[in-house]
């Protein structure tokens, strides 16, 4: 009787168990160098990104970028905040979906509001290498909706510290980031 009750309790609690894949963390902060290569002038600057797990399957995230075009003394400030859902597909792979509100402000010109959605996989490829591949769509007030791809990786030096890289390919433009990441 006690074994049946214990088994029933474990089965009932299973959907509430942590479901992030082994070796994948949604608790991190990272900062570093970012650049946007477009048809014409290129921008570069710094970025700060972070994510906090609020439930085994949900996390909140945000990104902030401040880039400048030196030749013309023009800056662009971009940020986004959103919520993500992760579901374990295998021991080392998560299905990852994200929805975000975005804002881009070109210094002296205009400010654009929009949103983005992403879906893909996030995986602990080895004990020291994590990677993700996402397909996304973004749309906004003053720009047409576009599909994009995002690839990223982290090389772990310790359980908490890693080097992080991310590249976003959208309509001939390339946005990329590289910098240190602290995970907990």
N, C-alpha and C positions, 0 to 999 in steps of 0.2 A: 504494500500500500504506500509506504513512504517513498519507494523508488518510483512508483507511478506518479505520485504527486510532484516529486522533484523533476521528473522528465516533463510533465505537463507545464510546470513553472518555467523551465528552461525554454521550451518551445514557445510559450507565450511571450517571453522576454526577447527572443531572437530578433524580431523586427526592430527593437529598440537598441540593439547592440551596435557598437561602433562599426561603421561600414566603410571607413576609408581603407584603401588598399595598404598593405604592409609597406612601410618605407615612404609613404606619401603623406605630407603634412600640409594642412590648410591654415596653419598658424605661422606666419612669417612677416618679416619686414625686410625690404631691400632698397638700395639706392645706388645710383650710378650714372653713367654716361648714356645719353640717348641721341639719336639722329633721325632725321626724316629726309630721304632722298626722293625728290619729285622731278617731274619734267620741268626744268628750269633751275631756280635757285634751291640750295639745300640748307636745311636748318640743323642746328645741333645745340645741346645743352645738357641739363641734368634731369633726373626723374627720381621719384620716391614712390614705392608701391608697398601695399600690405594686404594681409588677409587674416581674419580671425574666425575660427570655427565656433559656431554658436549652438551646434547640435552635431551629432555624429554624421549627419547627411547634409548639413547646410553651413555655409560660411558667408561672411560679409567681406567685400574687398573694395579697395580704392586704389587709384593711380593718379599721380600728379606729374606733369611734365612742364618744364619751362625751357623753351628753345629760342634761339635768335639767329637771324640772318645778318651776319656781320657787315657785308658789303652795303646793305641798305638800312642798317640800324632799325630793323623790324623784329619784333618778338611775337611769339605765339605761345599761349598758355593753354594747356589742355588738362582736363581732369575728368574722372568718371568714378561713380560709386555704384555698387550693385550687390546682388545676392547670387550665390552659386549653390548648385545641388550636385552632390557626388554620390554615386552608387557603385559599390564594388562589383566588378564583372568577374574578376579572378583575384587570387591572393595578392597580385602585384599590379593590377590594372583597375582604374576607376573610369566609369562613364562620368563625364563632367559637362554640366550645362550652366550657363551664366546669363543673367539679364542685367543691364546697366543703364543708368542715365548718364549722358555725356555732355560736356560743354567745351567748346573751343573758342578762344578769344584771340583775335589778331589785333595786336597793339595799334591803336589809332584807326581801326577800320570797323569791325563788327564782332558780335558774339553770337555763336550758333549753339542751339540746344538740340539734343538728339537722344537716341537710344541705340543699344546694340544687344544682340543675342548671339551666343556662341554654344556650340556643342562639339564634343570630341572625347579624347581619352587622355588620361594623366596616369603615368606609370613609373614605378620604380624599376628601371631597366636592369640595373645591377645594384649591389649594395652601395656603390658610390656614384651612380649616375641615374638621375630622374629625367623624364622627358614628357612633353605633351604635344599634341597636334589637335588644333581646333579649326572648325569652319565657322565663319561668322557672317552676320549681316548687320549693317548700320544704316540708319536713316536719320535725317534731321530737318530742322526748319528751313535752312537755306542750301541744302545739298541733297542730291538724289540718293536714294538707297543703293548700296553697293554690297556685294559679297566679298569676303576676304578670307585668307588663310593665316593662321598663326601657329608658329612652331617655337618651342622653348625647351631649355635644358638647364639642369643644375648639376655641377660636379661637386660632390661632397668631400670636404677636407676633414671634418669632424661630424658627429651627429647633429650639431647645431649650425655650423658654418659651411657655406658653399659659394661657388661662383655661379652666377645666374646669367643666362642669355635668352633673348626673346626677339623674334623677327615677325613682323606683320606685313603681308603682301596684299596690296589693295589697288586695283586698277592701274597697274604700272608703277605705283609708288611703293617704296620700301621704308618701313619704320622699324628701327631696331634699338635694343637696349642691352647693356652689359654692366654688371656690377656685383658686389658682394650681397649675400643673403644670410640673414639670421633666422633660423626656424626653431620652434619649441613645440 
